[in-house]
Amino acid sequence: MVTIGVAVAIPEPWGSQLQDYRTRIGDTTATQIPTHITLVPPTEVEAGAVADVEAHLAQAAAGVDPFAVHLRGTGTFRPVSPVVFVAVAEGIAGCEQLAGAVRRGPLDVDLAFPYHPHVTVAHELEDSVLDEVFEDLARFECRFDVDHFHLYVHDQQRGWRPTREFTLAGPARAVEREE
C-alpha cells in the first residue's frame, strides 16, 4: 500500500513563509508537509493502482479551469479539531470544484469532515500556541492563480513529496488556445 494525497501547493514566497512559521512555533510535522490546500486527504491505495490514479487526475485536470485564490486571515476548527488555518477568502468555489473532480473514481473517498478549503498553519499544539498563531497570522494575506495541482506520496523518512503535477486545462483554457 502507498499513502497518497492530492493538493494545491501554496506558491513561493508564501509557501516557505508559512512552513517556516510552523517550524518556529514548534509544529514538528511542518518540515514534512509542504504548505498546501488539500483536495484529497491522506488515502491508502495499492501501489499498482497509482498509474490509474494518475490517469484519473489528468482527466480531472482537463475538465477544470484555472482560478484565483486569495488567502486572508485565520480560522480554526476548535473545539472539533485542534487546528488553526489561513482562510481561503476567494477561490472557495474553484477549490470545491477541483476537489469534487478529483474525489471521484479511484479517489472516491469518504471524508471525516465536510470539505472546507484552507491552509493549516498549526495542528495538535497547546491551546495557548493555537491562540498565538490565530492572532499572529490574522493579517496574513496573499493572492495567486491556481493552474495546477500535485499528487503527493508519503515517505516515512522524508514526509510528503510531490510526485506529479497536473495542469488545469478546462473549457476556458481550450478557448484561450483557439484564439
C-alpha positions as CSV (number, residue, x, y, z in Angstrom):
1,M,0.0,0.0,0.0
2,V,1.0,3.6,-0.7
3,T,-0.3,6.6,1.1
4,I,-1.1,9.5,-1.3
5,G,-2.7,12.9,-1.1
6,V,-3.7,15.5,-3.7
7,A,-3.3,19.2,-3.0
8,V,-2.7,22.6,-4.4
9,A,0.7,23.8,-3.3
10,I,1.0,27.3,-2.0
11,P,3.5,29.1,-4.2
12,E,6.6,31.0,-3.1
13,P,7.3,33.0,-1.2
14,W,4.2,32.3,0.8
15,G,4.6,28.5,1.0
16,S,8.0,28.7,2.6
17,Q,7.0,31.6,4.9
18,L,4.1,29.6,6.3
19,Q,6.1,26.4,6.6
20,D,8.9,28.2,8.4
21,Y,6.4,29.8,10.7
22,R,5.0,26.4,11.6
23,T,8.6,25.2,12.4
24,R,9.3,28.2,14.6
25,I,6.2,27.7,16.7
26,G,7.2,24.1,17.4
27,D,5.0,22.2,14.9
28,T,7.3,19.2,14.4
29,T,5.3,18.0,11.4
30,A,6.0,21.2,9.4
31,T,9.2,20.1,7.7
32,Q,7.5,17.0,6.3
33,I,4.3,18.8,5.0
34,P,4.6,21.3,2.2
35,T,2.2,24.2,2.6
36,H,-1.0,23.4,0.7
37,I,-4.8,23.3,0.2
38,T,-5.9,19.7,0.5
39,L,-8.1,18.3,-2.3
40,V,-7.8,14.6,-1.3
41,P,-6.7,13.8,2.3
42,P,-4.2,11.0,3.1
43,T,-5.5,7.9,1.4
44,E,-4.1,4.4,1.1
45,V,-4.1,2.8,-2.4
46,E,-2.5,-0.3,-3.8
47,A,1.0,0.5,-5.2
48,G,-0.2,-0.9,-8.6
49,A,-3.1,1.5,-8.7
50,V,-1.0,4.7,-8.7
51,A,-1.0,4.7,-12.6
52,D,-4.8,4.6,-12.6
53,V,-4.9,7.4,-10.0
54,E,-2.6,9.5,-12.2
55,A,-4.7,8.9,-15.3
56,H,-7.8,9.9,-13.3
57,L,-6.1,13.1,-12.0
58,A,-5.1,14.0,-15.6
59,Q,-8.6,13.6,-16.8
60,A,-10.0,15.6,-13.8
61,A,-7.4,18.4,-14.5
62,A,-8.5,18.6,-18.1
63,G,-12.1,19.5,-17.1
64,V,-11.4,22.3,-14.6
65,D,-10.5,25.9,-15.4
66,P,-7.7,27.7,-13.6
67,F,-8.9,30.0,-10.8
68,A,-7.7,32.7,-8.5
69,V,-7.1,32.2,-4.7
70,H,-7.0,34.9,-2.1
71,L,-5.8,33.8,1.3
72,R,-6.6,36.2,4.1
73,G,-6.8,35.9,7.9
74,T,-7.2,33.0,10.2
75,G,-9.8,30.5,11.3
76,T,-10.0,27.4,13.5
77,F,-11.8,24.1,13.7
78,R,-11.6,24.1,17.5
79,P,-13.2,22.6,19.5
80,V,-13.9,19.9,17.0
81,S,-10.3,19.6,15.8
82,P,-7.1,21.4,17.2
83,V,-6.3,23.3,14.0
84,V,-5.7,26.9,13.1
85,F,-5.7,27.7,9.4
86,V,-5.3,30.6,7.0
87,A,-8.6,31.1,5.4
88,V,-9.5,30.9,1.7
89,A,-11.2,34.3,1.2
90,E,-11.6,33.9,-2.6
91,G,-11.4,30.7,-4.7
92,I,-13.6,28.6,-2.4
93,A,-15.8,27.5,-5.4
94,G,-12.7,26.8,-7.5
95,C,-11.3,24.6,-4.8
96,E,-14.6,22.8,-4.3
97,Q,-15.0,22.2,-8.0
98,L,-11.4,20.9,-8.3
99,A,-11.8,18.7,-5.1
100,G,-15.1,17.3,-6.5
101,A,-13.5,16.4,-9.8
102,V,-10.5,14.6,-8.2
103,R,-12.5,12.8,-5.5
104,R,-14.2,10.5,-8.0
105,G,-13.4,7.1,-9.5
106,P,-10.3,5.6,-7.7
107,L,-10.3,8.6,-5.3
108,D,-13.9,8.5,-4.2
109,V,-13.1,8.6,-0.5
110,D,-15.3,9.3,2.5
111,L,-14.3,12.5,4.3
112,A,-14.2,12.6,8.1
113,F,-15.5,16.2,7.9
114,P,-17.3,18.3,5.2
115,Y,-14.8,19.8,2.7
116,H,-13.6,23.2,3.7
117,P,-10.6,24.6,1.7
118,H,-8.0,26.1,4.0
119,V,-4.2,26.2,4.7
120,T,-3.3,24.5,8.0
121,V,-0.8,26.6,10.0
122,A,-1.0,24.8,13.4
123,H,-2.2,21.4,14.3
124,E,-2.4,19.5,17.6
125,L,-0.5,22.1,19.6
126,E,-1.2,23.5,23.1
127,D,-4.2,25.8,23.2
128,S,-2.0,28.8,24.1
129,V,0.1,28.2,20.9
130,L,-3.0,27.8,18.8
131,D,-4.3,31.1,20.2
132,E,-1.0,32.8,19.4
133,V,-1.0,31.5,15.8
134,F,-4.6,32.6,15.3
135,E,-3.5,36.2,16.4
136,D,-0.1,36.2,14.6
137,L,-1.4,35.3,11.2
138,A,-4.7,37.2,11.4
139,R,-3.4,39.8,9.0
140,F,-1.7,37.3,6.6
141,E,-2.7,37.8,3.0
142,C,-1.7,36.7,-0.4
143,R,-3.1,36.1,-3.9
144,F,-2.2,33.6,-6.6
145,D,-3.6,31.8,-9.5
146,V,-4.2,28.0,-9.3
147,D,-3.4,26.5,-12.7
148,H,-2.1,23.1,-11.4
149,F,-2.1,20.7,-8.5
150,H,0.0,17.8,-7.3
151,L,-0.2,14.2,-6.4
152,Y,1.8,13.6,-3.2
153,V,3.2,10.4,-1.9
154,H,4.1,9.9,1.8
155,D,7.6,8.7,2.6
156,Q,8.2,7.6,6.2
157,Q,11.6,9.5,6.4
158,R,11.0,12.5,4.2
159,G,7.3,13.1,4.6
160,W,5.0,14.3,1.8
161,R,6.7,14.6,-1.6
162,P,5.1,15.8,-4.8
163,T,5.4,13.1,-7.5
164,R,3.4,14.5,-10.4
165,E,1.9,17.8,-11.4
166,F,-1.4,18.1,-13.2
167,T,-2.2,21.3,-15.2
168,L,-5.7,22.6,-15.2
169,A,-6.9,22.8,-18.8
170,G,-10.7,23.2,-18.6
171,P,-13.1,24.7,-21.2
172,A,-11.8,28.3,-20.7
173,R,-8.2,27.2,-21.4
174,A,-9.4,25.5,-24.6
175,V,-11.0,28.8,-25.8
176,E,-7.7,30.6,-25.0
177,R,-5.8,28.2,-27.1
178,E,-8.1,28.6,-30.0
179,E,-7.8,32.4,-30.1
